Amino acid sequence: MARNTGQHRITRRTKIATGAIGLALAVGGIVVVTTAGDPASARADGADKSLFVDITTVRPNVKPPRQQGNASRGTFTVDCGRNENGHFNPDNFIAQPGVRNGAQHLHDYVGNLTTNADSTNESLAKGGTTCKNGDKSAYFWPVIRIDREDNKPNPPAKDQKQQRKQQQNQDKAAGQAPQVNCPDVASQLPDVPDQAEAEIQRNLELLDTQIDEANKRLITSQGEGGPNFIQNAILGPLKDKRVATIDRMAIAIGRNAPKPQGLERLAPCALKQGGNNNGGGGNNGGGGQLPDENDNNELPGNDGEIQRPEKAELTFRGSPAGKVVAMPKFLRILYGDAKVGTNGPKNARDSWTCTGFEDRVLINKYPICPQGSKVKRIHDFPSCWDGKNIDSKNHRDHIVYPEQNGQCRNGFKAVPQLRVALTYNIPRDVQVNGQYKVDSFPEEKHNPFSDHDDFANVMSQNIMNRLVNCVNKNKTCRE
């Protein structure tokens, strides 16, 4: 576990000493932690003590929509670890593409091993992953830290920093080679009958293999042939292979259900130069500022002992209103709002609770859990997709939350809903003393209501198809 350095900044030196701390009953029965001293000094380095509440004083407030008769009740859980490999950076390639330290706070990453400011569809697709089933998706959220006065420094991890720089250079280079850009097939398939599931999975896997082979051919054949070489030698044959594969899938479905029509339009692929995000997030070129960051991943205003989640559960769920369709590859989804203080509460979400108290989720408060219970963050992502775009200008309009009854509004389709549940083993005295906090933009002052999460789907079509079938057939699957 990474720890902060012993180099305390001015904000740390002005931090009030921990004095007589107790719990006091506030109006309405909510318990808050109070401390003597100047509140402004406390806010400068740690979270405001008034942002901590006793979870046992919060009434149950989680009311899931009623499940309809054709609801998709299955779950699909992906095991991507707990960031045991120490993949951290203060970047966000979705909201701030190409900008180093664009987040100004540190992110925990699981899944894709290459995720940083310069990530593109191409570099993500080429990257490795921590997920046991081969899911290359990027999952990332701000770290939690314990901020005590008695933190002791660890030796600087210079080797780790050098490895991170080397990886960033490799990731950037990976996005420069030309790639084929093919329409997503899995997201366009109807509900697959059980009898056809195995054949559909084989053919989706074959589609991925065909794309990989074409990309390798693009690299090995550079400089060959005339102006039509790529079309005649790579894109044309790839289209023919995809036509045959997609046709086999339509026939397989048609044996036990209505045969899908028009899938042949998904066969042609185009050439695309690396280095483009293929989304609505703007330019993803290099540049930006390097983070003011030391070897132990400490950023100004975001210091303390990083807490690795005890559990990091990534679960995709169905829709209470009906079946779900596949997510398109490279779909970007945001949860919450990292700048709630600036933008207002419209996109912020209630994220905090304790284990055993999941029926009550707090609004902009850090929980103080009873003995035997642990701090937990629950992030439920939007799940109604516009059916067309993998991103949008504000990174939100293309995928939104269902209505209160669980239905998607007109023109939107239900896709599997991602829930990221993070459990932390934070000592209870730290909770009572208000000494843990989430990394944030400086102006947010560790406001728990600024908690957020990011996801980019880089699953193979085969994995996505397994996910959709599991959810729609009301199974419980773990990979």
C-alpha positions in Angstrom: 0.0 0.0 0.0 1.4 3.4 -1.0 1.8 5.9 1.8 2.3 9.7 1.7 5.7 11.2 2.1 6.7 13.0 5.3 6.9 16.3 3.4 4.0 18.1 5.0 2.9 21.2 3.0 1.7 24.5 4.5 -1.8 23.2 4.6 -0.7 20.2 6.7 1.2 22.5 9.0 -1.9 24.7 9.5 -4.1 21.7 10.2 -5.5 21.8 13.6 -4.3 19.2 16.1 -6.8 16.4 16.8 -8.3 17.5 20.1 -11.3 16.4 22.1 -13.6 14.7 19.6 -17.1 13.5 20.2 -20.4 12.8 18.7 -23.1 15.3 19.1 -26.8 15.0 18.1 -27.8 17.6 15.5 -31.2 18.8 14.6 -33.2 15.9 13.0 -31.3 13.2 14.9 -28.3 13.2 12.5 -25.0 12.5 14.2 -22.1 14.7 13.1 -18.5 14.7 14.3 -17.4 18.0 15.8 -13.9 19.3 16.7 -12.5 22.4 18.4 -10.5 24.8 16.3 -10.7 26.7 13.1 -13.0 24.9 10.6 -11.3 26.6 7.7 -7.9 25.1 8.7 -9.4 21.6 8.8 -11.0 22.0 5.4 -7.7 23.1 3.9 -6.2 19.6 4.2 -8.8 17.1 5.2 -12.5 16.7 4.7 -14.8 19.0 6.8 -15.8 17.2 9.9 -19.5 18.1 9.4 -19.5 15.8 6.4 -19.4 12.6 8.5 -22.5 11.0 9.9 -23.5 7.9 11.8 -25.1 5.5 9.4 -27.4 4.1 12.1 -29.2 7.5 12.2 -30.0 7.4 8.5 -33.4 5.9 7.6 -33.6 3.4 4.8 -34.0 5.4 1.5 -33.2 2.9 -1.3 -36.4 2.1 -3.3 -35.7 0.1 -6.4 -38.3 0.2 -9.1 -40.8 -2.7 -9.3 -39.7 -5.6 -11.4 -42.1 -6.1 -14.4 -43.0 -9.5 -15.7 -40.4 -9.5 -18.5 -37.6 -7.9 -16.4 -34.0 -9.1 -17.0 -33.0 -10.2 -13.5 -29.6 -11.8 -14.2 -26.2 -10.5 -13.0 -22.8 -10.8 -14.6 -19.8 -10.1 -12.3 -16.3 -9.6 -13.6 -13.3 -10.2 -11.4 -10.7 -7.5 -12.2 -8.9 -7.4 -8.9 -8.4 -4.5 -6.5 -5.6 -2.7 -8.2 -3.0 -4.9 -6.7 -0.5 -3.8 -9.4 -0.7 -0.2 -8.2 -2.0 1.4 -11.4 -2.6 5.1 -10.4 -2.6 8.4 -12.3 -4.3 11.8 -12.1 -5.6 11.5 -15.7 -9.1 11.1 -17.3 -9.0 10.2 -21.0 -12.8 10.5 -21.2 -13.3 14.0 -19.8 -9.8 15.4 -20.4 -8.3 13.5 -23.3 -4.6 14.1 -23.9 -4.2 16.2 -20.7 -1.8 14.9 -18.1 -3.1 15.6 -14.5 -6.4 16.6 -16.1 -8.2 15.2 -13.0 -6.0 16.9 -10.4 -6.7 13.9 -8.2 -5.5 10.3 -8.2 -7.5 7.5 -9.8 -7.5 3.8 -8.9 -7.6 1.6 -12.1 -8.7 -2.0 -12.7 -9.2 -3.7 -16.0 -7.2 -2.2 -18.8 -3.5 -1.9 -17.9 -2.7 0.9 -20.3 -5.2 3.6 -19.2 -3.8 7.1 -19.0 -4.4 10.6 -20.5 -3.3 9.4 -24.0 -5.5 6.3 -24.2 -7.4 5.8 -27.4 -9.7 3.0 -28.6 -6.7 1.5 -30.4 -4.3 1.6 -27.4 -7.0 0.2 -25.1 -7.8 -2.6 -27.5 -4.1 -3.5 -27.6 -3.6 -3.3 -23.8 -3.5 -6.1 -21.3 -6.0 -6.4 -18.4 -6.3 -7.4 -14.8 -9.7 -9.0 -15.5 -9.6 -12.8 -15.3 -12.0 -13.3 -18.2 -9.9 -11.1 -20.6 -12.2 -8.0 -20.4 -10.1 -5.1 -21.5 -12.5 -2.4 -20.3 -11.2 0.5 -18.2 -12.8 1.0 -14.8 -11.5 3.9 -12.6 -12.5 6.0 -9.6 -10.8 8.4 -7.2 -8.8 6.9 -4.4 -9.7 7.1 -0.7 -7.0 8.1 1.8 -6.5 8.1 5.5 -5.0 11.4 6.6 -3.5 11.1 10.1 -0.8 13.3 11.6 1.3 10.1 12.3 1.6 8.9 8.7 5.1 7.7 8.2 6.9 7.9 4.8 7.8 4.9 2.7 10.9 4.9 0.5 10.1 6.5 -2.8 9.1 4.0 -5.5 11.4 5.3 -8.2 11.4 2.1 -10.1 7.6 2.1 -10.2 7.6 5.7 -11.5 10.1 4.8 -14.2 7.9 1.8 -15.3 4.9 4.1 -15.4 6.7 6.5 -17.7 7.8 3.7 -20.0 4.3 2.3 -20.1 2.9 5.7 -21.0 5.4 6.0 -23.9 4.4 2.5 -25.1 0.7 3.3 -24.9 1.2 6.5 -26.9 3.1 4.6 -29.6 0.4 1.9 -29.7 -2.2 4.5 -30.8 -0.2 5.7 -33.8 -0.5 2.6 -36.1 -3.4 2.5 -38.6 -6.3 0.3 -37.5 -9.4 -1.1 -39.2 -12.6 0.3 -37.8 -15.5 -2.1 -38.0 -19.2 -1.7 -36.9 -20.1 -3.5 -33.7 -22.2 -6.6 -34.3 -23.0 -7.8 -30.8 -25.0 -4.6 -30.0 -27.2 -5.1 -33.1 -28.2 -8.7 -32.5 -31.7 -9.5 -31.2 -32.2 -11.7 -28.2 -30.3 -14.9 -29.0 -32.2 -18.2 -28.5 -30.5 -20.7 -26.1 -30.0 -23.2 -28.9 -28.0 -20.7 -30.9 -25.9 -19.2 -28.1 -22.8 -21.4 -28.5 -22.7 -20.8 -32.3 -23.2 -17.0 -31.9 -20.3 -16.9 -29.3 -18.0 -18.8 -31.7 -18.7 -16.5 -34.6 -18.4 -13.3 -32.5 -15.0 -14.5 -31.4 -14.2 -15.2 -35.0 -15.1 -11.6 -35.9 -12.6 -10.3 -33.3 -10.0 -12.7 -34.7 -10.6 -11.4 -38.2 -10.1 -7.8 -37.1 -6.9 -8.7 -35.2 -5.5 -10.4 -38.3 -6.3 -7.4 -40.5 -4.6 -5.0 -38.0 -1.5 -7.2 -38.0 -1.5 -7.3 -41.8 -1.6 -3.5 -41.8 1.6 -3.4 -39.8 3.5 -6.1 -41.7 2.5 -4.8 -45.2 3.5 -1.1 -44.7 5.0 0.2 -47.9 3.7 -2.6 -50.1 1.6 -2.2 -53.3 0.0 0.9 -54.9 -2.7 3.3 -53.7 -5.4 0.6 -53.7 -3.4 -2.1 -51.9 -5.1 -1.7 -48.5 -8.6 -1.8 -50.0 -7.8 -4.8 -52.3 -5.6 -6.8 -50.0 -7.0 -6.1 -46.5 -10.3 -4.3 -46.3 -12.0 -6.2 -49.2 -11.1 -9.7 -48.0 -12.0 -8.7 -44.4 -15.5 -7.6 -45.7 -16.0 -11.0 -47.4 -15.0 -12.9 -44.3 -17.4 -10.8 -42.2 -20.3 -11.2 -44.6 -20.0 -15.0 -44.3 -19.6 -14.9 -40.5 -22.5 -12.5 -40.0 -24.7 -14.6 -42.3 -24.0 -17.7 -40.3 -25.1 -15.9 -37.2 -28.4 -14.8 -38.8 -29.1 -18.3 -39.9 -28.3 -19.7 -36.5 -30.8 -17.3 -34.8 -33.4 -17.9 -37.6 -33.6 -21.7 -36.8 -35.4 -20.9 -33.5 -36.6 -17.3 -33.8 -37.3 -14.7 -36.5 -34.2 -14.4 -38.7 -32.6 -10.9 -38.2 -32.6 -8.8 -41.3 -30.1 -6.2 -42.6 -27.1 -7.4 -40.6 -25.0 -7.5 -43.8 -24.7 -3.7 -43.5 -22.3 -4.3 -40.6 -19.8 -6.2 -42.8 -17.7 -3.3 -44.4 -14.8 -1.8 -42.4 -12.9 1.4 -42.9 -9.3 2.3 -42.3 -8.6 4.6 -39.4 -5.3 6.2 -38.4 -4.4 5.7 -34.7 -4.5 8.5 -32.2 -8.2 9.3 -32.5 -10.6 8.5 -29.7 -13.5 7.9 -32.0 -15.8 9.6 -29.5 -17.3 13.0 -28.8 -14.7 14.0 -26.3 -12.6 16.3 -28.4 -8.9 16.1 -29.4 -7.1 13.2 -27.9 -3.6 14.2 -28.9 -0.7 14.7 -26.6 0.2 17.7 -24.6 -1.2 18.9 -21.3 0.8 19.3 -18.1 2.7 16.7 -16.2 1.3 16.2 -12.7 2.9 17.8 -9.7 3.3 14.4 -8.1 5.9 12.6 -6.1 7.0 9.0 -6.2 4.3 8.0 -3.7 1.4 9.3 -5.8 0.8 12.3 -3.5 -0.8 15.3 -5.1 -1.1 18.8 -3.6 -4.2 18.8 -1.4 -4.7 15.1 -1.9 -2.3 13.4 0.5 -2.4 10.6 3.0 -2.3 6.9 3.0 -4.0 5.4 -0.1 -6.6 2.7 0.8 -6.9 -0.2 -1.5 -10.5 -1.6 -1.6 -10.9 -4.8 0.4 -13.4 -5.7 -2.3 -14.0 -4.2 -5.7 -17.1 -5.8 -7.2 -17.9 -5.0 -10.8 -21.4 -6.3 -11.6 -23.6 -5.8 -14.6 -27.4 -6.0 -14.0 -30.5 -6.1 -16.1 -33.5 -3.8 -16.5 -36.6 -4.0 -14.3 -38.6 -3.1 -17.4 -37.5 -5.8 -19.9 -34.6 -7.2 -21.8 -31.2 -5.4 -22.4 -29.2 -5.1 -25.5 -25.4 -5.2 -25.9 -23.3 -2.2 -25.2 -21.3 -1.1 -28.3 -17.5 -1.5 -28.0 -15.8 1.7 -26.7 -18.9 3.1 -25.1 -18.0 5.7 -22.5 -20.1 6.1 -19.3 -19.7 8.6 -16.4 -21.1 8.2 -12.9 -21.5 11.2 -10.6 -19.9 14.6 -11.0 -16.4 15.4 -9.9 -17.2 19.1 -9.9 -20.5 19.1 -8.1 -19.6 22.4 -6.3 -19.2 24.1 -9.6 -21.9 22.3 -11.7 -24.5 21.8 -9.0 -26.2 18.6 -7.9 -27.9 17.6 -11.2 -25.4 14.8 -12.1 -24.1 14.0 -8.6 -25.1 10.8 -7.0 -25.6 9.3 -3.5 -22.7 7.0 -3.2 -21.8 6.2 0.5 -23.0 3.6 2.9 -21.8 0.7 5.2 -21.8 -3.0 4.7 -25.1 -4.3 6.1 -26.8 -1.0 5.5 -27.0 -1.0 1.7 -30.7 -0.1 2.0 -29.6 3.5 3.0 -27.3 5.5 0.8 -26.1 8.9 2.1 -26.3 12.3 0.4 -23.0 14.1 0.4 -21.8 12.5 3.7 -19.1 10.1 4.7 -20.5 7.3 6.9 -19.4 6.3 10.3 -20.1 2.6 10.5 -20.8 0.5 13.6 -18.4 -2.1 14.8 -18.3 -5.0 12.4 -19.4 -2.9 9.5 -17.2 -1.4 6.8 -17.3 1.7 4.6 -18.8 1.1 1.2 -19.2 3.1 -2.0 -21.9 2.0 -4.5 -21.8 3.5 -8.0 -24.7 2.6 -10.3 -24.1 3.8 -13.8 -26.6 5.2 -16.4 -28.1 2.4 -18.5 -30.3 3.9 -21.2 -28.3 4.2 -24.5 -29.3 6.3 -27.5 -28.6 3.4 -29.8 -26.1 5.4 -31.9 -23.2 7.1 -30.1 -20.4 5.9 -27.9 -19.8 9.3 -26.5 -21.3 12.8 -26.6 -20.1 16.4 -26.2 -20.8 16.5 -22.4 -20.2 12.7 -22.1 -23.7 12.2 -20.8 -26.4 12.8 -23.4 -25.7 9.5 -25.2 -26.5 7.4 -22.1 -28.8 8.4 -19.3 -30.6 7.0 -16.3 -34.0 5.2 -16.6 -37.1 6.9 -15.5 -38.4 6.2 -11.9 -40.4 3.2 -13.2 -37.2 1.7 -14.7 -38.2 2.4 -18.3 -35.9 4.1 -20.8 -37.4 7.2 -22.4 -38.4 7.2 -26.0 -35.5 6.6 -28.4 -33.3 5.0 -25.8 -32.4 1.3 -25.3 -31.7 -0.5 -22.0 -28.1 -1.9 -21.8 -26.7 -3.8 -18.8 -26.2 -1.5 -15.9 -22.8 -1.4 -14.3 -22.6 -1.4 -10.5 -19.2 -0.8 -9.0 -19.3 -1.6 -5.2 -16.1 -0.8 -3.3 -15.6 -1.9 0.3 -12.9 -0.4 2.6 -11.5 -1.6 5.9 -11.1 1.8 7.5 -10.5 1.7 11.3 -13.5 3.0 13.2 -11.5 5.6 15.2 -10.4 7.1 11.8 -14.1 7.3 10.8 -15.2 8.9 14.1 -12.3 11.4 13.9 -13.1 12.3 10.3 -9.7 11.3 9.1 -10.6 9.6 5.8 -11.4 11.4 2.5 -11.9 10.9 -1.2 -9.4 12.5 -3.6 -11.0 15.5 -5.4 -10.4 18.6 -7.4 -9.0 21.3 -5.1 -12.1 23.4 -5.1 -14.2 20.5 -4.0 -12.3 20.2 -0.7 -12.9 16.4 -0.5 -16.6 16.8 -0.7 -18.0 13.2 -0.6 -20.8 14.3 -3.0 -18.1 14.8 -5.6 -17.5 11.0 -5.7 -17.5 9.7 -9.2 -16.5 6.8 -11.5 -15.7 6.2 -15.1 -16.1 3.2 -17.5 -15.1 2.5 -21.1 -16.3 -0.7 -22.6 -13.5 -2.6 -24.3 -15.0 -6.1 -24.0 -14.7 -8.4 -26.9 -18.1 -9.1 -28.6 -17.9 -12.6 -27.3 -17.7 -11.5 -23.7 -20.4 -8.9 -24.2 -22.7 -11.5 -25.8 -22.2 -13.8 -22.8 -23.0 -10.9 -20.5 -26.3 -10.0 -22.3 -27.4 -13.6 -22.4 -26.7 -14.2 -18.8 -28.6 -11.0 -17.7 -31.6 -11.6 -20.1 -31.9 -15.3 -19.1 -31.9 -14.4 -15.4 -28.7 -16.3 -14.5 -26.0 -15.4 -11.9 -22.7 -15.5 -13.7 -19.2 -14.8 -12.4 -16.0 -14.6 -14.6 
